[in-house]
Amino acid sequence: MEQIGHWINGKHVAGTSGRTADVWNPATGEVQAKVALASKAELDAAVADAAAAQPAWAATNPQRRARVMMKFVSLLQRDMDKLAEALSREHGKTIPDAKGDVQRGLEVVEFCIGAPHMLKGEFTDSAGPGIDMYSLRQPVGVAAGITPFNFPAMIPMWKMAPALVCGNAFILKPSERDPSVPLMLAELMQEAGLPDGLLQVVNGDKESVDAILDNETISGIGFVGSTPIAAYIYERGCANGKRVQCFGGAKNHMIIMPDADLDQAADALVGAGYGAAGERCMAISVAVPVGEETADRLIEKLVPKIEALKVGPYTSGDDVDYGPVVTPMAKENIQRLVQSGVDAGAELVVDGRDFSLQGYEDGFFVGPHLFDRVTPDMEIYQKEIFGPVLSTVRAGSYEEALKLAMDHEYGNGTAIFTRDGDAARDFANRVNVGMVGINVPIPVPLAYHTFGGWKKSVFGDLNQHGPDAFRFYTRTKTVTSRWPSGIKEGGEFTIPVME
């Protein structure tokens, strides 16, 4: 069986802790590899080596650091198919979706090529008599990223590319559920010219996470995952004096107004709700049609589209709509939450509980589910299901629909489908959610804007990628300089005497 270790100082190394975790093939239900789980000592050693390599990298011209990113982009494009296949094999995504995962990360790397401009400071001439002031953006030193299973290419690149191009060393602790792609990214970064030791990939579990949080050398930490773990990492990291940004859970609402194009809205809901088996923090998991007539018409259009979804392994071709969820534990949790919705009285319009895929009965496939008449007191409304389950909450008015999105504890993304520009503008201005789509179901910003939610979807004050990434991975130093006037007239040839 394949043994997956770590990437330390420019090469693959085996783990020494003696602890491992299973890496599943979600389509077959088989364990396909064992991944090493690092000890605190292994993590601390990787950080020490990174800290030793970082000063020379920080002293490297920003344009030369950006050239590494240029080459990295080229290598990502070259190996796109290879990366996507490895990602699909461990995560279960379809190949087109896996390529999208890589592409979204690649676009952030492209933005990082602009580091020479983004890292420019400010200058004030003659702030006082003979005084100039200027600011510098300098790296934080050693930063770390703790990234989730659902985007094993994109989110590691969202973290490591800006950190590295800013002149930091970076410790990546990816998800132990699908660890191969982050290691492949490290290989490509080395091929692109990144010096050894600056990118350390340390696989692990909570022991590694706690070691990151407590390591005195690490200055900044980025995390993406569930809200309870985000809160834990933020509190412990901040208590240890670190700069921390944590992105947590989501329950994204899509409001469908009576004037919306319902065919467009239904297509958007199916793609946003069931793509990647619902394992996206920006998935639409709550549809909020305004008015009974709108709701009835929407459900009528949704049902045949959902029932026609093709569920299967990535090896079945590019026409598969979504694949399995990542682990048997994930499948069990989704099934439990679906049953809780039934028990609470929600109407299960599309019932995927008995779904089974011939030839893949042991895989972690979950059939599509559609609930109607869900209410805010139900567990399936309150919790992030992270599966192919769409809940419909009927609203009697626009204000009631807006209130649903605003009252929920999560505030990652939301959307409104309407032809009414006034309603759309009002929604965008008033809703207390970080990312808003207007006739766009998954409003993930492009790389040159920032990504981040509000409320319990985020802990920290700076977002991911875009300009905020350069702010997060650098410290500002302000210099005030004054040069006393000297002799400007040339040399003196008479013997100096006391005046």
C-alpha positions in Angstrom: 0.0 0.0 0.0 1.2 3.5 -0.8 2.8 5.4 2.1 2.5 9.2 1.9 4.9 11.2 4.0 5.9 14.9 4.1 7.8 17.4 1.9 10.7 18.8 3.9 13.6 20.9 2.6 12.9 20.2 -1.0 12.3 16.4 -0.9 9.8 13.7 0.2 10.5 12.3 3.6 8.8 9.5 5.5 7.1 10.2 8.8 8.8 9.2 12.0 5.9 9.4 14.5 4.6 5.9 13.7 1.1 7.2 13.4 -0.9 7.2 10.1 -4.3 7.9 8.8 -6.3 6.1 6.0 -6.7 7.8 2.6 -9.8 6.4 1.0 -10.9 6.0 -2.5 -14.3 7.5 -2.1 -15.7 5.8 -5.2 -14.9 2.2 -4.1 -14.8 2.6 -0.4 -11.3 1.1 -0.3 -8.3 2.4 1.6 -5.8 3.3 -1.1 -2.9 4.8 1.0 -1.7 5.6 4.4 -0.6 9.1 5.2 1.9 9.9 8.0 0.7 12.1 10.9 3.5 14.3 12.1 4.5 14.6 15.8 5.1 18.0 17.4 8.9 17.3 17.1 8.6 16.8 13.3 6.6 20.0 12.9 8.9 22.0 15.1 11.9 20.7 13.1 10.3 21.7 9.8 9.6 25.2 11.2 13.2 25.6 12.3 14.5 24.7 8.8 12.0 27.1 7.2 13.1 29.9 9.5 16.7 29.3 8.6 15.9 29.6 4.9 13.6 32.6 5.1 16.0 35.6 5.5 17.7 35.0 2.2 14.4 34.7 0.5 13.1 37.9 2.1 16.2 39.7 0.8 15.5 38.5 -2.7 14.1 41.1 -5.1 10.3 40.9 -5.2 10.4 40.7 -9.0 12.6 37.6 -8.8 10.2 36.1 -6.3 7.4 36.9 -8.7 9.2 35.0 -11.5 9.0 31.8 -9.4 5.2 32.3 -9.5 5.3 32.9 -13.2 7.0 29.6 -13.7 4.7 27.9 -11.2 1.7 29.0 -13.3 3.2 27.5 -16.4 3.9 24.2 -14.6 0.3 24.1 -13.2 -1.0 24.4 -16.8 1.4 21.7 -18.0 0.3 19.2 -15.3 -3.4 20.2 -15.1 -4.6 16.7 -16.2 -2.3 14.9 -13.8 -3.3 17.1 -10.8 -7.0 16.8 -11.6 -6.8 13.0 -11.8 -5.0 12.7 -8.4 -7.4 15.1 -6.9 -10.4 13.2 -8.1 -9.0 9.9 -7.0 -8.7 11.0 -3.4 -11.5 13.5 -3.1 -14.1 12.1 -5.5 -14.8 15.2 -7.6 -15.5 14.9 -11.3 -12.5 15.7 -13.5 -14.0 19.0 -14.8 -14.7 20.1 -11.2 -11.1 19.0 -10.1 -9.7 21.1 -12.9 -11.8 24.0 -11.7 -10.3 23.5 -8.2 -6.7 23.8 -9.7 -7.7 26.7 -12.0 -9.1 28.8 -9.1 -5.9 28.4 -7.2 -3.8 29.1 -10.3 -5.6 32.5 -10.8 -4.6 33.6 -7.3 -1.0 32.7 -8.2 -1.3 34.8 -11.3 -2.4 37.7 -9.1 0.7 37.2 -7.0 2.9 37.8 -10.0 2.0 41.5 -9.3 3.9 41.4 -6.0 6.4 44.1 -7.0 3.5 46.5 -7.3 1.5 45.2 -4.4 4.5 45.4 -2.0 5.3 49.0 -2.8 5.2 51.3 0.3 4.3 54.9 0.7 6.5 58.0 0.7 5.9 61.5 2.0 8.5 64.2 1.0 9.2 67.0 3.5 6.9 65.8 6.3 8.8 68.3 8.4 11.8 70.5 8.0 14.3 68.2 6.2 12.2 65.2 7.3 10.9 62.4 5.0 8.7 59.5 5.9 8.1 56.2 4.2 6.6 52.9 4.9 7.9 49.4 4.1 6.0 46.1 3.7 8.1 43.4 5.2 7.3 39.7 5.6 6.0 38.3 8.8 8.7 35.6 8.7 7.3 32.0 8.9 3.6 31.6 8.2 1.4 28.5 8.3 -1.8 27.3 6.5 -4.2 24.7 7.7 -6.4 23.7 4.8 -9.5 21.6 4.3 -10.3 18.5 2.3 -12.9 20.0 -0.1 -10.4 22.1 -2.1 -7.1 20.3 -1.9 -5.5 22.4 -4.7 -7.2 25.7 -4.5 -7.0 26.7 -0.9 -3.4 25.6 -0.4 -2.5 27.9 -3.3 -4.7 30.7 -1.9 -2.5 30.5 1.2 1.0 29.6 0.1 1.4 31.7 -3.0 0.8 35.2 -1.4 2.8 34.1 1.7 5.8 33.0 -0.4 5.8 35.9 -2.8 5.7 38.3 0.1 9.1 36.9 1.2 7.9 34.4 3.9 8.6 30.8 4.5 5.4 28.7 4.7 4.3 25.6 6.6 1.3 23.9 4.9 -0.7 21.4 6.9 -3.2 20.1 4.4 -6.1 17.8 5.1 -5.0 14.2 5.8 -8.0 13.0 3.8 -6.6 13.9 0.4 -2.9 14.8 0.8 -1.4 13.9 -2.6 -2.1 17.1 -4.5 -0.5 19.5 -1.9 2.6 17.4 -2.2 2.5 17.6 -6.0 2.2 21.4 -5.7 5.3 21.5 -3.6 7.2 19.5 -6.2 6.1 22.0 -8.9 7.0 25.0 -6.7 10.5 23.5 -6.3 10.7 23.0 -10.1 9.7 26.6 -10.5 12.8 27.7 -8.6 11.6 28.1 -5.0 14.7 27.5 -2.7 14.5 24.4 -0.5 13.0 24.8 3.0 10.7 27.7 2.2 7.7 25.5 1.6 7.3 22.7 4.0 4.3 20.3 3.7 3.6 18.6 7.0 0.8 16.1 7.0 -0.9 15.6 10.3 -4.0 15.8 12.6 -4.8 17.8 15.8 -1.3 17.2 17.2 0.2 19.0 14.2 -2.4 21.8 14.4 -1.7 22.4 18.1 2.1 22.4 17.4 1.5 25.1 14.8 -0.6 27.1 17.2 2.0 26.9 19.9 5.2 27.2 17.9 6.9 30.5 18.9 8.5 31.0 15.4 5.3 31.0 13.4 3.9 34.5 13.2 0.8 34.1 11.0 -1.8 31.3 10.5 -4.5 30.9 8.0 -7.3 28.3 8.3 -10.3 27.1 6.4 -12.7 24.6 7.8 -15.6 24.2 10.2 -16.7 27.0 12.5 -16.0 25.2 15.8 -12.4 24.5 14.7 -12.0 28.0 13.3 -13.0 29.4 16.6 -10.5 27.1 18.4 -7.6 28.0 16.1 -8.4 31.7 16.2 -8.6 31.8 20.0 -5.5 29.7 20.7 -3.4 31.3 18.0 -4.3 34.9 19.1 -3.6 34.0 22.7 -0.1 33.0 21.5 0.4 36.4 19.9 0.0 35.3 16.3 -1.8 37.0 13.4 -4.7 34.6 12.6 -7.4 34.5 9.9 -9.9 31.7 10.1 -12.8 30.9 7.7 -15.6 28.7 9.0 -18.9 27.2 8.1 -21.7 28.4 5.8 -25.4 28.2 5.2 -25.9 30.1 2.0 -29.4 31.3 1.1 -30.6 32.0 -2.4 -33.7 34.3 -2.6 -35.9 33.7 -5.6 -38.2 36.7 -6.3 -41.6 36.3 -8.1 -40.2 38.1 -11.2 -37.1 35.9 -11.5 -36.5 33.7 -14.5 -37.4 30.4 -12.8 -35.7 28.3 -15.4 -32.5 30.2 -14.8 -33.0 30.0 -11.1 -33.7 26.3 -11.1 -30.6 25.6 -13.1 -28.5 27.7 -10.8 -29.8 26.0 -7.7 -29.1 22.5 -9.1 -25.5 23.4 -10.0 -24.8 25.4 -6.8 -26.6 22.9 -4.5 -25.4 19.6 -5.9 -22.1 20.3 -7.6 -19.1 18.6 -5.8 -21.7 16.6 -3.9 -22.5 19.8 -1.9 -19.0 19.8 -0.3 -18.4 23.5 -0.9 -18.4 26.3 1.6 -20.1 28.4 -1.1 -22.7 25.9 -2.0 -26.3 27.1 -2.0 -28.0 24.9 0.6 -31.2 27.0 1.2 -33.6 28.1 -1.5 -36.0 30.9 -0.4 -38.8 31.4 -2.9 -40.9 34.5 -2.2 -44.6 33.7 -2.4 -46.5 30.4 -2.5 -46.9 30.6 -6.3 -43.2 31.1 -6.8 -42.4 28.2 -4.5 -44.8 25.8 -6.2 -43.4 26.7 -9.7 -39.8 26.5 -8.5 -40.3 23.0 -6.9 -42.0 21.9 -10.1 -39.0 22.9 -12.2 -36.4 21.6 -9.7 -37.7 18.0 -9.3 -37.1 16.7 -12.8 -33.7 18.4 -13.0 -32.6 16.9 -9.6 -34.0 13.4 -10.5 -32.0 13.5 -13.8 -28.7 14.2 -12.0 -26.0 11.7 -13.0 -24.1 10.5 -9.9 -21.0 8.4 -10.4 -17.2 8.0 -10.1 -14.9 10.5 -12.0 -13.8 7.6 -14.2 -17.3 7.5 -15.8 -16.7 10.5 -17.9 -17.1 14.3 -18.0 -20.9 14.1 -18.0 -21.1 12.9 -14.4 -22.7 15.7 -12.4 -21.2 14.8 -9.0 -19.3 12.0 -7.3 -19.1 10.5 -3.8 -18.5 12.4 -0.6 -15.0 12.1 0.9 -15.3 9.6 3.7 -17.8 7.1 5.2 -18.1 9.3 8.2 -19.2 12.2 6.0 -21.8 10.0 4.4 -23.2 8.9 7.7 -23.5 12.5 9.0 -25.4 13.5 5.9 -27.8 10.6 6.2 -28.4 11.4 9.9 -29.2 15.0 9.1 -31.6 14.0 6.3 -33.4 11.7 8.7 -33.6 14.5 11.2 -35.3 16.7 8.6 -37.9 14.0 7.9 -38.5 13.5 11.6 -38.9 17.2 12.1 -41.7 17.3 9.5 -40.0 18.7 6.4 -41.4 17.4 3.1 -38.8 15.3 1.4 -39.7 15.9 -2.3 -36.7 14.1 -3.8 -35.6 11.2 -1.6 -32.1 10.0 -2.2 -31.8 7.8 0.9 -32.0 4.5 -1.0 -29.5 5.5 -3.7 -27.0 2.8 -4.7 -24.7 2.8 -7.6 -24.3 -0.6 -9.3 -20.7 -1.8 -9.1 -19.8 0.8 -6.5 -22.0 -0.3 -3.6 -19.2 0.2 -1.1 -18.5 3.8 -2.3 -19.5 6.9 -0.4 -22.2 8.0 -2.9 -25.2 10.0 -1.6 -28.3 10.5 -3.7 -29.7 14.0 -4.2 -32.2 15.2 -1.7 -34.7 18.1 -2.0 -36.7 19.3 1.1 -39.6 21.6 0.9 -41.4 23.5 3.8 -38.3 23.6 5.9 -38.5 25.9 8.9 -35.8 27.8 10.8 -36.1 25.7 13.9 -35.1 22.5 12.1 -31.6 21.1 12.4 -31.2 20.7 8.7 -31.7 24.5 8.4 -29.4 25.5 11.2 -26.4 23.2 10.4 -24.1 23.0 7.5 -24.9 19.6 5.9 -22.0 19.6 3.4 -23.8 17.1 1.2 -26.2 17.0 -1.8 -29.2 18.3 0.1 -31.2 21.4 -0.8 -33.7 22.8 1.6 -36.6 25.1 0.6 -37.8 27.6 3.0 -40.9 29.5 1.8 -41.1 33.2 2.5 -44.2 35.3 2.3 -42.4 38.5 1.3 -39.1 40.0 0.3 -38.5 41.3 3.8 -39.2 37.9 5.3 -36.7 36.3 2.9 -34.1 38.9 3.6 -34.6 38.4 7.4 -33.9 34.6 7.0 -30.5 35.3 5.5 -29.7 38.0 8.0 -30.8 36.1 11.1 -28.7 33.0 10.3 -25.5 32.7 12.3 -23.5 32.1 9.2 -22.7 34.8 6.7 -20.5 33.4 4.0 -22.4 33.8 0.7 -25.8 34.6 -0.5 -27.7 35.3 -3.8 -30.8 36.9 -5.1 -32.5 36.1 -8.4 -34.6 38.9 -9.7 -35.2 41.2 -12.7 -35.8 44.1 -10.3 -32.8 46.3 -10.0 -34.1 48.1 -7.0 -34.7 44.8 -5.1 -31.2 43.6 -6.0 -29.6 46.8 -5.0 -31.4 46.9 -1.7 -30.5 43.3 -1.0 -26.8 43.8 -1.7 -26.7 46.9 0.5 -28.6 45.5 3.5 -27.8 41.8 3.8 -25.1 41.1 6.5 -23.3 38.5 4.4 -19.7 38.8 3.0 -20.2 37.7 -0.6 -23.4 38.5 -2.6 -24.5 37.3 -5.9 -27.1 39.0 -8.1 -28.4 36.4 -10.5 -25.1 34.6 -9.7 -25.5 31.5 -7.5 -22.0 31.1 -6.2 -20.5 34.5 -5.8 -16.8 33.6 -5.3 -14.8 36.7 -6.1 -12.1 36.6 -8.7 -8.5 36.5 -7.5 -8.0 40.3 -7.5 -10.9 40.8 -5.1 -10.9 39.3 -1.6 -12.8 36.3 -0.4 -14.4 36.2 3.1 -17.7 35.9 5.0 -19.2 37.7 7.9 -20.7 36.6 11.3 -19.6 33.1 12.4 -18.2 32.3 9.0 -15.0 34.3 9.7 -12.7 35.0 12.6 -10.2 37.8 11.9 -10.2 41.1 10.1 -8.5 40.3 6.8 -9.9 38.2 3.9 -8.2 35.7 1.6 -6.5 36.5 -1.7 -6.7 39.9 -3.4 -5.1 42.9 -1.7 -5.9 41.5 1.8 -3.5 38.6 1.3 -0.6 41.0 0.9 -1.7 42.9 4.0 -2.0 39.7 6.0 1.4 38.2 5.1 3.4 41.4 5.6 4.0 43.9 8.4 4.1 47.6 7.9 7.2 49.4 9.1 7.2 53.2 9.0 10.6 55.1 8.8 11.1 58.8 9.6 14.4 60.1 8.3 16.2 63.3 8.8 19.6 64.2 7.2 21.4 67.1 8.8 22.8 69.7 6.4 26.5 69.1 5.5 29.2 71.2 3.8 28.2 71.7 0.2 30.8 74.3 -0.8 33.7 71.9 -1.3 37.0 71.5 0.5 38.6 74.2 2.9 42.3 74.8 2.5 43.0 77.1 5.5 44.0 75.7 8.9 40.8 75.5 11.0 40.8 77.8 14.0 38.4 78.3 16.9 35.7 80.8 16.1 
